[in-house]
């Protein structure tokens, strides 16, 4: 049976992975060219990560998905605890990365490598986190959750409207997504 919540989770993971890879590509391209990256688009991309995955996606996983999987699959307790702890550190991690970007933008080359290293660690950590969810948690959910579990998850995740997963952007977010799509490199943008 198909569960819409799984589709939403996987679509959001793909959108986030594309955003993270695009940030890395943008920075790597600037380094190769001996230039600074487009700081405004990097800020917009980090803002997206904070507004959508951090504030919408992760809370639903931590509050709705993980407890249900834990109840049905106690053997995954350690993995779920690690993933939930990652979610708990998410806001601090994005703030630290935003600070490193600002330091690079304001203070210049002396802060470039610190930002590059912070971005690389953030991207690798996030991609690893999503890989564990996709390889361990989602298959366990698919195999063990009840129809009542799925009804609650499907209803909750149906309200997610991430424009990078094909939904129209709210008016307030339309300029943000236009900037990202028109300026960022593939796979997320046309720049």
Helices and strands as residue ranges (DSSP letters): H 4-33, H 39-49, I 50-57, H 58-60, I 61-65, H 66-72, G 74-76, H 77-107, G 108-111, H 112-132, I 133-137, H 138-144, H 147-157, G 163-165, H 171-183
